[in-house]
Amino acid sequence: MISKDVSIMVYSQLLDRPAINRMPEYQLETEILRYLDIESADTVDLYESLQEINDMDF
């Protein structure tokens, strides 16, 4: 199962491609958090999600 942090990374990169260090602010400007039913994802969570994406076998 894909984590919600991974979903945030994928959706944001498909829609707008913000820098990962700007993602916390970007999340507040969009409806991504509401759609995924989570409160927030900080930069550490997002960097961990990059590793999770890297480890996936597509």
N, CA, C and O atoms as a DFTB+ gen file, in Angstrom:
232 C
 N C O
     1  1       0.849      -1.186       0.000
     2  2       0.000       0.000       0.000
     3  2       0.893       1.248       0.000
     4  3       1.923       1.278       0.675
     5  1       0.509       2.235      -0.731
     6  2       1.260       3.488      -0.827
     7  2       0.876       4.399       0.339
     8  3      -0.305       4.598       0.626
     9  1       1.889       4.946       1.001
    10  2       1.619       5.849       2.125
    11  2       1.063       7.173       1.620
    12  3       1.215       7.527       0.451
    13  1       0.432       7.876       2.504
    14  2      -0.135       9.173       2.139
    15  2       0.960      10.190       1.829
    16  3       0.770      11.070       0.990
    17  1       2.108      10.074       2.505
    18  2       3.216      10.985       2.208
    19  2       3.708      10.795       0.776
    20  3       4.040      11.766       0.095
    21  1       3.752       9.562       0.329
    22  2       4.140       9.290      -1.056
    23  2       3.118       9.910      -1.999
    24  3       3.484      10.494      -3.019
    25  1       1.848       9.786      -1.666
    26  2       0.801      10.382      -2.501
    27  2       0.950      11.893      -2.592
    28  3       0.752      12.475      -3.658
    29  1       1.296      12.527      -1.483
    30  2       1.529      13.974      -1.492
    31  2       2.647      14.312      -2.467
    32  3       2.516      15.231      -3.276
    33  1       3.743      13.570      -2.389
    34  2       4.878      13.828      -3.284
    35  2       4.479      13.657      -4.746
    36  3       4.781      14.514      -5.577
    37  1       3.819      12.580      -5.056
    38  2       3.454      12.294      -6.448
    39  2       2.475      13.339      -6.971
    40  3       2.701      13.922      -8.031
    41  1       1.398      13.579      -6.243
    42  2       0.406      14.550      -6.702
    43  2       1.000      15.934      -6.872
    44  3       0.752      16.600      -7.877
    45  1       1.782      16.372      -5.900
    46  2       2.340      17.723      -5.977
    47  2       3.305      17.861      -7.149
    48  3       3.336      18.901      -7.807
    49  1       4.086      16.829      -7.412
    50  2       5.034      16.904      -8.520
    51  2       4.316      16.860      -9.869
    52  3       4.760      17.483     -10.833
    53  1       3.232      16.140      -9.932
    54  2       2.459      16.109     -11.176
    55  2       1.746      17.433     -11.432
    56  3       1.623      17.867     -12.578
    57  1       1.284      18.063     -10.380
    58  2       0.505      19.286     -10.532
    59  2       1.347      20.552     -10.653
    60  3       1.063      21.413     -11.485
    61  1       2.388      20.663      -9.819
    62  2       3.054      21.958      -9.738
    63  2       4.575      21.889      -9.622
    64  3       5.248      22.876      -9.919
    65  1       5.128      20.772      -9.206
    66  2       6.564      20.545      -9.049
    67  2       7.248      21.502      -8.070
    68  3       8.285      22.073      -8.409
    69  1       6.698      21.694      -6.867
    70  2       7.385      22.542      -5.887
    71  2       8.630      21.843      -5.347
    72  3       8.712      20.615      -5.350
    73  1       9.583      22.623      -4.889
    74  2      10.771      22.061      -4.252
    75  2      10.364      21.382      -2.952
    76  3       9.424      21.818      -2.287
    77  1      11.066      20.322      -2.591
    78  2      10.695      19.562      -1.391
    79  2      10.786      20.420      -0.129
    80  3      10.007      20.221       0.803
    81  1      11.711      21.358      -0.085
    82  2      11.808      22.218       1.102
    83  2      10.692      23.261       1.160
    84  3      10.518      23.918       2.186
    85  1       9.945      23.418       0.086
    86  2       8.789      24.325       0.062
    87  2       7.461      23.574       0.208
    88  3       6.396      24.190       0.259
    89  1       7.530      22.268       0.272
    90  2       6.322      21.447       0.318
    91  2       5.395      21.732       1.504
    92  3       4.181      21.774       1.307
    93  1       5.906      21.931       2.726
    94  2       4.974      22.217       3.819
    95  2       4.090      23.442       3.548
    96  3       2.891      23.416       3.824
    97  1       4.678      24.505       3.012
    98  2       3.892      25.691       2.667
    99  2       2.956      25.401       1.486
   100  3       1.805      25.837       1.470
   101  1       3.469      24.665       0.511
   102  2       2.673      24.310      -0.666
   103  2       1.428      23.526      -0.260
   104  3       0.345      23.758      -0.798
   105  1       1.577      22.614       0.673
   106  2       0.444      21.812       1.115
   107  2      -0.674      22.682       1.668
   108  3      -1.854      22.390       1.478
   109  1      -0.293      23.743       2.349
   110  2      -1.293      24.631       2.932
   111  2      -2.014      25.461       1.881
   112  3      -3.119      25.945       2.127
   113  1      -1.404      25.632       0.713
   114  2      -1.998      26.407      -0.377
   115  2      -2.907      25.565      -1.270
   116  3      -3.587      26.100      -2.145
   117  1      -2.920      24.261      -1.053
   118  2      -3.696      23.359      -1.904
   119  2      -4.696      22.569      -1.069
   120  3      -4.779      22.744       0.147
   121  1      -5.440      21.712      -1.719
   122  2      -6.407      20.851      -1.046
   123  2      -5.879      19.429      -0.868
   124  3      -6.629      18.532      -0.482
   125  1      -4.584      19.219      -1.151
   126  2      -4.010      17.870      -1.094
   127  2      -4.220      17.215       0.273
   128  3      -4.646      16.062       0.345
   129  1      -3.931      17.926       1.337
   130  2      -4.070      17.349       2.675
   131  2      -5.509      16.962       2.968
   132  3      -5.765      15.902       3.539
   133  1      -6.437      17.802       2.586
   134  2      -7.857      17.515       2.823
   135  2      -8.282      16.286       2.034
   136  3      -8.980      15.425       2.569
   137  1      -7.881      16.188       0.784
   138  2      -8.255      15.039      -0.042
   139  2      -7.671      13.736       0.483
   140  3      -8.297      12.682       0.371
   141  1      -6.479      13.804       1.051
   142  2      -5.835      12.599       1.581
   143  2      -6.195      12.350       3.049
   144  3      -5.785      11.345       3.631
   145  1      -6.953      13.259       3.636
   146  2      -7.424      13.141       5.009
   147  2      -6.265      13.015       6.006
   148  3      -6.245      12.126       6.857
   149  1      -5.299      13.939       5.871
   150  2      -4.213      14.021       6.837
   151  2      -4.008      15.477       7.236
   152  3      -4.396      16.393       6.511
   153  1      -3.396      15.676       8.394
   154  2      -3.203      17.031       8.901
   155  2      -2.008      17.728       8.278
   156  3      -2.091      18.895       7.895
   157  1      -0.883      17.002       8.177
   158  2       0.311      17.612       7.603
   159  2       1.351      16.540       7.310
   160  3       1.248      15.402       7.768
   161  1       2.341      16.929       6.546
   162  2       3.517      16.090       6.295
   163  2       4.703      17.033       6.278
   164  3       4.780      17.933       5.443
   165  1       5.625      16.823       7.203
   166  2       6.773      17.723       7.250
   167  2       7.864      17.272       6.276
   168  3       7.745      16.226       5.637
   169  1       8.899      18.052       6.174
   170  2       9.969      17.791       5.214
   171  2      10.624      16.435       5.449
   172  3      10.958      15.739       4.490
   173  1      10.812      16.049       6.703
   174  2      11.404      14.736       7.012
   175  2      10.528      13.620       6.460
   176  3      11.034      12.679       5.850
   177  1       9.220      13.718       6.670
   178  2       8.287      12.714       6.140
   179  2       8.391      12.630       4.619
   180  3       8.352      11.542       4.044
   181  1       8.521      13.773       3.982
   182  2       8.568      13.802       2.520
   183  2       9.873      13.215       1.987
   184  3       9.869      12.521       0.971
   185  1      10.987      13.488       2.665
   186  2      12.253      12.870       2.257
   187  2      12.196      11.354       2.433
   188  3      12.722      10.611       1.605
   189  1      11.562      10.899       3.503
   190  2      11.392       9.454       3.703
   191  2      10.507       8.860       2.608
   192  3      10.723       7.727       2.178
   193  1       9.528       9.616       2.167
   194  2       8.662       9.114       1.098
   195  2       9.427       8.984      -0.216
   196  3       9.125       8.107      -1.026
   197  1      10.419       9.853      -0.433
   198  2      11.256       9.716      -1.626
   199  2      11.998       8.384      -1.621
   200  3      12.125       7.731      -2.657
   201  1      12.482       7.990      -0.455
   202  2      13.157       6.703      -0.344
   203  2      12.172       5.565      -0.582
   204  3      12.506       4.571      -1.226
   205  1      10.965       5.715      -0.064
   206  2       9.932       4.701      -0.269
   207  2       9.614       4.549      -1.759
   208  3       9.468       3.432      -2.256
   209  1       9.508       5.668      -2.462
   210  2       9.249       5.629      -3.905
   211  2      10.424       4.957      -4.618
   212  3      10.225       4.139      -5.516
   213  1      11.634       5.301      -4.218
   214  2      12.820       4.727      -4.824
   215  2      12.873       3.204      -4.653
   216  3      13.360       2.492      -5.532
   217  1      12.372       2.716      -3.525
   218  2      12.404       1.284      -3.235
   219  2      11.271       0.501      -3.890
   220  3      11.273      -0.730      -3.854
   221  1      10.310       1.190      -4.484
   222  2       9.176       0.501      -5.120
   223  2       9.584      -0.187      -6.413
   224  3      10.434       0.297      -7.161
   225  1       8.961      -1.316      -6.651
   226  2       9.174      -2.055      -7.884
   227  2       7.963      -1.841      -8.780
   228  3       6.904      -2.428      -8.557
   229  1       8.124      -1.013      -9.778
   230  2       7.025      -0.736     -10.691
   231  2       7.013      -1.796     -11.759
   232  3       6.163      -1.767     -12.649
